[in-house]
Amino acid sequence: MTKNAIVLGAGIVGVSTAIHLQRRGRQVTLIDRKDPGSETSFGNAGLIQREGVAPYGFPQQLGLLLRYVLNNEIDAHYHLSALPSQLAFLARYWWNSNARRHAVITRAYAPLIENSVAEHKDLIEASQAQALIRKDGWMKIFRTEATRDEALAEAALWQSEFGVTYDSLTSADIARIEPDITVRFAGGIRWRDPWSVLDPHALTAAYRRYFESLGGRFVTGDAASLGQFGAGWKIMTGEGPLEADDAVLALGPWAAVATRRLGYSFPLGVKRGYHMHYAAKGNAVLNNWVLDAERGYLLAPMNRGIRLTTGAEFATLDAPKTPVQLDRAEAVARTIFPLGGRLDPEPWMGARPCTPDMMPVIGKAPRHQGLWFAFGHAHHGLTLGPVTGRVLAELITGETPFIDIAAYSPQRFKPLRRGWREL
């Protein structure tokens, strides 16, 4: 008999997992409170970051940490009221970001990144979403020679160890490639391997349509109603109760709440982020995805307009929006490129689910049969959705995952002392 599976969470990770399970003969129902791709997957830089082999670490330099204490930067902002609840996570994050430990984590993390473009390519072609994709990399530009040289040295190391490719850009190169950038930068890097997405929400929607063409279906429902039922799982949906042999939790920043109800204690932190779309003034054109590295914001020429994205905001998941980073970034961005008016009625805000060791949680729940986890992708949710979906589907269906996923096991975190309770 065909086994049934439910996937909770219809972001890029959940949709990709649903596709790969459906491909392998499971009858899959994708479940979310909102339409697929409407939460964290909606707002991001739109990059499939093949170059991103090293996860974003916590700053180690004392001078940089002191600068962030002032809480007036673009790339990082915090709610003072949220710090008590996040101190344990931040301390572990800082500890794991030490150079030696970060290098070990990078080597464990790299196999996911190394396969990110290839696994997206598979789904992009299957979903006929090629019109949403550009394959010409992205640019990181620097205001000082010292920062440029440090970044180029790191890029050379990554090229040697992980096979990423890049071009070193001079000031003249940047002026030629982006003639409407009005500031003379010291130089830059063009990463060649990444692909960029002209509309991340539309890409998730295309994957959803492909999933449905395979015989899968999407229904609305709430993960809070999930509970064990016999040898499987049961959840209430907009179409009534639904039973399945396997349940996948791909709930992004909401995974901590859902798993805690089942007796697990994952140290998930949240990095919130904002974006806004802008017109360009006159005939100005932004040709590339461009990161102003020393200021901490990115400009991306997307279908809706030029998307400006901010760095990380440390706040509780449900705290009201405080888009001060966006305002700071916009003020700086206007000095380097002729941005026109805002195109969105208000800033978009989303939340990235982060683990203190910077690696996602992918694998079987330690104490429940038929329960599987896929969350904690931090800044690389879009990048890692399809490769995560493939390796988890392989694991669920009894195949050997095509890469070693032991480093991402849920069992690396200690469970709650109290047991789970049947719901």
VMD Tcl script that draws the C-alpha trace (Angstrom):
set ca {
  {0.00 0.00 0.00}
  {1.12 3.57 -0.68}
  {2.38 5.28 2.43}
  {1.06 8.72 3.30}
  {3.18 11.63 4.48}
  {2.39 15.12 5.69}
  {4.83 17.99 5.46}
  {4.17 20.85 7.86}
  {5.48 24.16 6.59}
  {5.15 25.29 2.97}
  {8.26 27.40 2.64}
  {10.98 26.47 0.18}
  {12.27 23.68 2.46}
  {8.84 22.13 3.01}
  {7.76 22.37 -0.64}
  {11.04 20.84 -1.80}
  {10.72 17.99 0.70}
  {7.15 17.34 -0.42}
  {8.29 17.13 -4.05}
  {11.03 14.62 -3.32}
  {8.75 12.44 -1.21}
  {6.03 12.51 -3.87}
  {8.60 11.56 -6.50}
  {9.53 8.53 -4.40}
  {6.04 7.14 -4.30}
  {4.63 8.64 -1.12}
  {1.22 10.29 -1.15}
  {2.08 13.69 0.30}
  {-0.05 16.46 1.75}
  {1.65 19.81 2.27}
  {0.16 21.82 5.14}
  {0.51 25.45 6.22}
  {-1.59 28.19 7.74}
  {-0.85 30.39 4.72}
  {-0.17 29.92 1.03}
  {3.19 28.32 0.15}
  {6.13 30.70 0.28}
  {4.26 33.43 2.16}
  {6.51 33.65 5.23}
  {10.33 33.52 5.45}
  {10.66 32.25 1.87}
  {8.88 35.36 0.59}
  {11.55 37.88 1.56}
  {15.23 37.21 1.03}
  {18.11 38.28 -1.15}
  {17.07 35.87 -3.89}
  {20.43 34.13 -4.08}
  {21.22 30.44 -4.44}
  {24.57 30.82 -2.73}
  {26.92 28.18 -4.07}
  {29.76 30.29 -2.70}
  {28.29 30.34 0.84}
  {30.27 27.38 2.16}
  {31.04 29.16 5.43}
  {27.91 29.88 7.51}
  {27.53 33.36 8.98}
  {29.38 33.42 12.28}
  {29.06 35.63 15.33}
  {31.66 38.45 15.30}
  {34.78 37.66 17.31}
  {36.65 40.96 17.13}
  {36.28 43.06 20.28}
  {36.15 46.34 18.37}
  {33.33 45.08 16.17}
  {31.39 43.76 19.16}
  {31.70 47.11 20.91}
  {30.42 48.83 17.78}
  {27.34 46.64 17.78}
  {26.67 47.46 21.44}
  {25.74 50.97 20.30}
  {22.90 49.38 18.31}
  {23.05 51.82 15.43}
  {24.34 49.57 12.61}
  {22.66 48.33 9.43}
  {23.90 44.74 9.50}
  {22.85 44.00 13.09}
  {20.24 45.38 15.47}
  {18.78 44.07 18.72}
  {15.83 44.55 21.02}
  {17.19 45.09 24.51}
  {14.09 43.46 25.97}
  {14.78 40.27 23.97}
  {18.36 39.75 25.13}
  {17.61 37.88 28.39}
  {15.74 35.17 26.51}
  {18.41 34.96 23.80}
  {21.61 35.15 25.85}
  {22.09 31.37 26.04}
  {21.67 31.02 22.28}
  {23.97 33.99 21.56}
  {26.65 32.67 23.90}
  {26.68 29.28 22.16}
  {26.61 30.99 18.76}
  {29.61 33.13 19.73}
  {31.48 30.07 21.06}
  {30.95 28.08 17.87}
  {32.09 31.03 15.76}
  {35.63 30.80 17.12}
  {38.01 30.43 14.14}
  {38.94 26.81 14.89}
  {35.39 25.60 15.55}
  {33.99 27.62 12.64}
  {36.46 25.94 10.28}
  {35.27 22.50 11.43}
  {31.63 23.54 11.02}
  {32.34 24.93 7.54}
  {33.75 21.61 6.35}
  {30.67 19.80 7.67}
  {28.30 22.38 6.18}
  {29.94 22.60 2.75}
  {28.41 19.46 1.16}
  {24.93 21.01 1.39}
  {26.11 24.22 -0.24}
  {28.15 22.41 -2.89}
  {24.99 20.71 -4.18}
  {22.64 23.67 -3.84}
  {22.68 24.89 -7.44}
  {22.46 21.39 -8.94}
  {19.45 20.48 -6.80}
  {17.69 23.75 -7.61}
  {18.45 23.18 -11.30}
  {16.56 19.90 -11.13}
  {13.43 21.53 -9.67}
  {13.68 24.69 -11.77}
  {13.64 22.66 -14.97}
  {10.93 20.31 -13.72}
  {8.72 23.25 -12.70}
  {9.53 25.24 -15.87}
  {10.67 28.19 -13.78}
  {13.72 29.11 -15.88}
  {12.38 32.62 -16.53}
  {12.81 33.42 -12.83}
  {16.52 32.60 -12.79}
  {19.74 34.40 -13.66}
  {23.02 32.51 -13.78}
  {25.61 35.29 -13.71}
  {26.58 35.33 -10.02}
  {26.58 38.35 -7.74}
  {28.91 41.11 -6.53}
  {30.38 42.06 -3.20}
  {31.98 45.50 -3.21}
  {34.34 47.09 -0.70}
  {35.02 50.62 0.45}
  {38.53 50.00 1.83}
  {41.52 48.16 0.43}
  {42.12 46.34 3.72}
  {38.65 44.79 3.76}
  {38.91 43.98 0.07}
  {42.24 42.21 0.52}
  {40.97 40.21 3.49}
  {37.92 39.09 1.51}
  {40.02 38.14 -1.51}
  {42.33 36.04 0.65}
  {39.32 34.21 2.07}
  {37.88 33.73 -1.43}
  {41.15 32.17 -2.60}
  {41.02 29.75 0.34}
  {37.44 28.75 -0.45}
  {38.33 28.27 -4.11}
  {41.17 25.97 -3.16}
  {39.23 23.92 -0.59}
  {35.64 24.01 -1.88}
  {35.88 24.75 -5.59}
  {34.04 28.08 -5.62}
  {34.99 30.42 -8.44}
  {35.24 34.20 -8.46}
  {36.67 37.25 -10.21}
  {38.60 40.00 -8.45}
  {37.18 43.38 -9.40}
  {39.01 46.68 -9.56}
  {37.38 50.06 -9.09}
  {37.32 50.41 -12.87}
  {35.64 47.02 -13.24}
  {32.86 48.03 -10.85}
  {32.33 51.33 -12.69}
  {32.13 49.46 -16.00}
  {29.74 46.76 -14.76}
  {27.56 49.16 -12.75}
  {27.86 52.58 -14.40}
  {25.03 54.04 -12.29}
  {26.80 53.36 -8.98}
  {28.03 56.81 -8.07}
  {30.64 56.00 -5.38}
  {34.14 54.85 -6.26}
  {34.68 51.57 -4.37}
  {38.12 50.11 -3.65}
  {37.32 46.85 -5.42}
  {35.15 43.81 -5.19}
  {34.46 40.14 -5.82}
  {32.12 38.66 -8.39}
  {31.10 35.17 -7.32}
  {30.55 33.22 -10.53}
  {28.75 30.08 -9.35}
  {25.60 31.34 -7.57}
  {22.28 31.74 -9.33}
  {19.89 34.55 -8.52}
  {16.10 34.53 -8.37}
  {14.03 37.37 -9.79}
  {11.06 36.57 -7.53}
  {11.63 34.11 -4.65}
  {7.92 33.84 -3.85}
  {7.14 33.01 -7.48}
  {9.81 30.30 -7.44}
  {8.24 28.61 -4.41}
  {4.85 28.89 -6.11}
  {6.25 27.22 -9.23}
  {7.65 24.38 -7.13}
  {4.23 24.04 -5.46}
  {2.50 23.71 -8.84}
  {5.01 21.06 -9.89}
  {4.37 19.17 -6.64}
  {0.66 19.20 -7.34}
  {1.25 18.01 -10.91}
  {2.90 14.93 -9.39}
  {-0.29 14.16 -7.46}
  {0.52 15.96 -4.20}
  {-1.89 18.37 -2.59}
  {-1.80 21.44 -0.39}
  {-4.30 22.12 2.42}
  {-4.42 24.65 5.22}
  {-3.85 23.51 8.77}
  {-2.13 24.31 12.04}
  {0.89 22.38 13.35}
  {-0.41 22.82 16.90}
  {-2.96 20.07 16.21}
  {-0.35 17.46 15.29}
  {-0.28 14.38 17.48}
  {0.52 10.69 17.39}
  {-2.27 8.43 16.24}
  {-1.60 4.72 16.47}
  {1.63 4.00 14.59}
  {1.40 7.26 12.67}
  {0.34 10.89 12.96}
  {-2.86 12.90 12.82}
  {-3.55 16.58 12.24}
  {-6.61 18.76 11.80}
  {-6.80 20.59 8.47}
  {-9.24 22.85 6.72}
  {-10.63 19.72 5.10}
  {-10.95 17.76 8.35}
  {-8.65 15.32 10.18}
  {-5.78 13.82 8.23}
  {-3.74 10.74 9.12}
  {-0.29 9.81 7.82}
  {2.51 7.35 8.37}
  {5.16 10.07 8.44}
  {5.20 13.72 9.46}
  {7.89 16.22 8.50}
  {8.29 19.43 10.49}
  {9.69 22.08 8.15}
  {8.36 25.00 10.13}
  {11.28 27.42 9.97}
  {11.29 29.83 12.94}
  {8.16 28.18 14.38}
  {9.87 24.79 14.69}
  {11.02 25.46 18.26}
  {7.43 25.82 19.47}
  {6.15 22.77 17.60}
  {8.97 20.49 18.70}
  {8.82 21.66 22.32}
  {5.25 20.43 22.51}
  {6.61 16.98 21.65}
  {9.31 17.08 24.33}
  {12.31 18.40 22.39}
  {14.43 21.40 23.25}
  {16.20 22.77 20.20}
  {18.19 25.95 20.89}
  {16.76 27.84 17.95}
  {17.36 31.54 17.73}
  {15.71 34.00 15.40}
  {17.32 36.55 13.10}
  {14.66 38.82 11.69}
  {15.19 40.73 8.46}
  {13.46 43.36 6.34}
  {13.14 44.29 2.70}
  {11.63 47.02 0.57}
  {11.35 47.49 -3.21}
  {12.28 50.73 -4.98}
  {12.04 52.23 -8.41}
  {15.18 53.60 -10.03}
  {15.37 57.28 -10.84}
  {15.40 58.28 -14.49}
  {17.15 55.78 -16.72}
  {19.35 54.32 -13.98}
  {19.80 50.55 -14.08}
  {21.17 48.15 -11.48}
  {22.60 45.21 -13.41}
  {23.64 42.88 -10.59}
  {22.91 41.73 -7.08}
  {25.29 44.00 -5.12}
  {26.32 43.80 -1.46}
  {27.83 46.93 0.09}
  {29.98 44.76 2.33}
  {31.12 47.27 4.92}
  {27.65 48.72 5.42}
  {25.73 45.46 5.50}
  {22.87 45.81 3.01}
  {22.20 44.33 -0.43}
  {20.52 45.70 -3.54}
  {18.91 43.22 -5.92}
  {17.25 43.98 -9.30}
  {14.11 41.85 -8.99}
  {10.91 41.73 -11.03}
  {9.04 43.96 -8.58}
  {11.81 46.56 -8.41}
  {15.14 46.98 -6.72}
  {14.93 45.02 -3.49}
  {16.93 46.36 -0.55}
  {17.55 43.78 2.18}
  {18.92 44.33 5.67}
  {21.09 42.30 8.01}
  {19.97 40.54 11.20}
  {17.64 41.83 13.89}
  {17.74 39.94 17.21}
  {14.25 40.08 18.65}
  {11.52 37.73 19.76}
  {9.62 36.09 16.94}
  {6.35 37.87 17.65}
  {7.71 41.34 18.49}
  {6.30 44.24 16.43}
  {8.23 45.40 13.40}
  {11.07 47.84 14.02}
  {12.49 48.50 10.55}
  {15.18 50.94 11.69}
  {17.84 48.96 9.80}
  {15.90 49.45 6.59}
  {15.76 53.21 7.10}
  {19.50 53.29 7.83}
  {20.28 51.14 4.80}
  {18.08 53.20 2.49}
  {19.86 56.39 3.51}
  {23.24 54.87 2.64}
  {22.02 53.13 -0.51}
  {20.73 56.42 -1.90}
  {24.28 57.80 -1.72}
  {25.63 55.10 -4.05}
  {22.72 54.51 -6.44}
  {19.81 56.73 -7.61}
  {16.94 54.93 -5.89}
  {13.49 56.32 -6.54}
  {10.38 55.95 -4.42}
  {9.33 53.01 -2.29}
  {7.07 50.53 -4.10}
  {5.69 48.56 -1.14}
  {3.04 49.93 1.22}
  {5.17 48.91 4.23}
  {8.45 47.12 4.90}
  {8.30 43.34 4.71}
  {9.66 41.45 7.72}
  {10.58 37.79 8.08}
  {12.43 35.58 10.54}
  {15.34 33.25 9.90}
  {15.54 30.12 12.11}
  {19.09 29.70 13.41}
  {20.98 27.08 15.42}
  {23.99 28.01 17.55}
  {26.28 25.77 15.50}
  {25.02 27.38 12.27}
  {23.93 24.08 10.71}
  {20.36 22.98 9.99}
  {18.51 20.21 11.76}
  {17.83 17.44 9.23}
  {16.84 13.91 10.19}
  {14.68 11.58 12.25}
  {13.22 12.68 15.57}
  {15.17 10.79 18.25}
  {12.19 9.47 20.22}
  {9.28 9.28 17.76}
  {8.63 6.87 14.96}
  {7.72 8.51 11.68}
  {8.60 12.06 12.77}
  {11.23 13.97 10.79}
  {12.83 17.41 11.11}
  {14.01 19.91 8.48}
  {14.59 23.41 9.86}
  {17.25 25.81 11.14}
  {18.68 26.93 7.78}
  {19.37 30.51 8.93}
  {20.45 32.73 6.01}
  {20.46 29.87 3.50}
  {16.88 28.60 3.49}
  {16.33 29.45 -0.18}
  {19.74 28.07 -1.08}
  {19.32 24.77 0.75}
  {15.63 23.98 0.25}
  {15.96 21.45 -2.59}
  {19.09 19.68 -1.33}
  {17.49 19.37 2.12}
  {14.32 18.00 0.57}
  {16.24 15.39 -1.36}
  {18.40 14.05 1.47}
  {15.48 13.92 3.90}
  {13.23 12.15 1.40}
  {16.00 9.65 0.76}
  {16.31 9.02 4.48}
  {12.56 8.65 4.99}
  {12.17 6.16 2.13}
  {15.09 4.01 3.20}
  {17.65 5.19 0.66}
  {21.17 6.18 1.61}
  {21.35 10.00 1.35}
  {23.62 11.05 -1.48}
  {25.71 13.12 0.94}
  {26.64 12.45 4.55}
  {24.09 14.24 6.76}
  {25.31 12.99 10.15}
  {26.48 16.48 11.14}
  {22.93 17.83 10.85}
  {21.33 15.15 13.03}
  {18.69 16.27 15.55}
  {20.45 14.07 18.09}
  {23.31 16.54 18.46}
  {21.03 18.52 20.79}
  {19.89 17.25 24.19}
  {16.16 16.53 24.64}
  {14.02 17.96 27.39}
  {14.12 15.98 30.63}
  {10.35 15.75 30.70}
  {8.79 13.33 28.28}
  {6.54 14.19 25.43}
  {2.83 13.78 25.85}
  {0.46 12.25 23.36}
  {-1.82 14.89 21.87}
}
mol new
graphics top color blue
foreach p $ca { graphics top sphere $p radius 0.5 }
foreach p [lrange $ca 0 end-1] q [lrange $ca 1 end] { graphics top cylinder $p $q radius 0.2 }
display resetview
